[in-house]
Amino acid sequence: ALPHDDLVLDGEIVALGPDGLPSFEPLQRRIAAETGDVARAMRSLPVAYLVFDALAVHGRDVRGEALERRKAFVTELLPARSVVAPHDGYVGRGAELYAMCEAKGLEGVVGKRLGSRYRPGERTSDWVKWKTYLEDDFVVVGFTEGEGSRKALGALDLATYEGGRLVVRGKVGSGLGDRVLTVLSAVLPTLVVPEPAAEGPWEKEPRRYVAPHLVVKVRYFGYSSDGHLRGPVFLGIRDDVAPTSCVSGPTRERP
């Protein structure tokens, strides 16, 4: 749809949620649309392409140009109103942008040094990603099996209290090292109960339910629309925290 040929652009397709913020879930639904449903999906799940950078312009490799020049190419080449839009950046306002991402629960920012070249496949100090993370305590209410050396324990089902209810918040498997796996594999079977202590929705896979006595700390990006954690990573066991004090949830204000 652009009035130019031979462009190579770097950007990201985004879909906005009901709150006006980028959301991965509607984007997943759009990607999963069947061929015959694309036209309907374009109306019900609109997306936009935010362009961050240019690699080639009219067939000319511009990766060696300074960042500012490449950004200028993007602005000059793209129409003012389109589903393809230049992302202007926030020169000199990185701290302000990061604070906004924290407040809105966005993933973070990428800082790019002025004058830097486009160097694909390389990790350099010219481009740095600063992610925003949340950390909270969660009650373990179940566990699933893993594979290979982690056959006994693949992931922990997590929950928090909402009023007087214990509500499932998803599961965590990343970050479970050998030492903690040994500890959990010994403790969890002693807590097994026949019925779940927490309200769903539970993910559809075989699991064993446990009494809500064990508390763990988890790092995560936020919550999905079904109230489950996004990008959770296990950080440790919290022997000093009472299960009833675990109250993190999608409707709770961030500190």
Secondary structure, DSSP 8 states (H G I E B T S, - for coil): --S-SS-EEEEEEEEB-TTSSB-HHHHHHHHT--GGGHHHHHHHS-EEEEEEEEEEETTEE-TTS-HHHHHHHHHHHS-SSSSEEE----TT-HHHHHHHHHHHT--EEEEE-TT----TT---TTEEEEE--EEEEEEEEEEE--SGGGTT-SEEEEEEEETTEEEEEEEE-TT--HHHHHHHHHHGGGGEESS-SSBS---SS--EEE-TT-EEEEEESEE-TTS-EES-EEEEE-TTS-GGG----TTS---
